[in-house]
Amino acid sequence: MPKIYESPDGGITVRARDFGDYDNTITIVDAGITIPDVKGTVTVHDPLEEYLQQRLDMMDKYPELKEKWEEFAELERHYKAWDLLNKK
């Protein structure tokens, strides 16, 4: 798959991704470390991790959201247990 290379800041940070894939990127930040013909460190952008962190940040900001999330989690555990008990 061909790679697309983008730089939002004129070359200090470079993002690489497969053509057409906007969710999974590799970010290369200039840190003076050599990685096969690339100067910098490589970090993998994980959309799920970013999504979860945003949710945690929202729960920190809004306590009532955290309370409702805990209610949901308890109800989800209840139904998972129910499903296990009723498995044949």
C-alpha positions in Angstrom: 0.0 0.0 0.0 1.4 3.4 -0.9 2.2 5.7 2.0 1.2 9.4 2.4 3.5 11.7 4.3 2.1 14.9 5.8 3.7 17.6 8.0 1.5 20.1 9.9 4.4 22.2 11.0 6.8 22.4 8.0 8.8 19.2 8.6 9.4 19.1 12.4 6.6 16.5 12.8 5.9 14.1 9.9 2.8 11.8 9.8 2.8 8.7 7.7 -0.2 6.7 6.8 -1.4 4.2 4.2 -3.2 5.9 1.3 -6.9 6.2 2.2 -6.4 5.3 5.9 -7.1 8.4 8.0 -7.4 6.6 11.4 -4.0 4.8 11.7 -1.0 7.0 11.4 2.6 6.9 12.5 4.0 10.2 13.8 7.7 10.9 13.5 8.9 13.8 15.8 12.4 15.1 15.5 14.3 13.9 18.6 17.8 13.2 17.2 17.4 9.4 17.2 18.1 7.5 14.0 15.4 5.0 12.9 16.1 3.3 9.5 16.8 6.4 7.4 14.5 8.6 9.6 15.6 11.0 12.2 13.2 11.0 15.1 11.1 8.8 17.3 8.2 6.8 16.0 4.9 6.7 17.9 1.8 4.9 16.7 -1.5 6.9 16.8 -4.1 4.6 18.4 -7.6 6.0 17.7 -9.2 3.8 20.3 -6.8 5.0 23.0 -7.5 8.6 22.0 -11.3 8.0 22.1 -11.1 6.4 25.6 -8.9 9.2 26.9 -11.4 11.8 25.7 -14.1 10.0 27.5 -12.1 9.9 30.7 -11.4 13.6 30.5 -15.1 14.3 30.1 -15.9 12.2 33.2 -13.3 14.2 35.2 -14.8 17.4 34.0 -18.5 16.4 34.6 -19.0 14.3 37.7 -22.6 13.4 36.8 -21.3 11.9 33.6 -19.0 9.7 35.6 -21.9 8.7 37.9 -24.0 7.6 34.9 -21.1 5.8 33.4 -20.7 3.8 36.6 -24.4 3.0 36.6 -24.1 1.8 33.0 -21.1 -0.4 33.9 -22.9 -2.0 36.8 -25.9 -2.7 34.6 -23.6 -4.2 31.9 -22.0 -6.5 34.5 -25.4 -7.6 35.6 -26.4 -8.6 32.1 -23.1 -10.3 31.4 -23.6 -12.4 34.5 -27.2 -13.1 33.5 -25.9 -14.3 30.0 -23.3 -16.6 31.6 -25.9 -18.1 33.9 -28.3 -18.7 31.1 -25.8 -20.2 28.6 -26.6 -23.7 27.6 
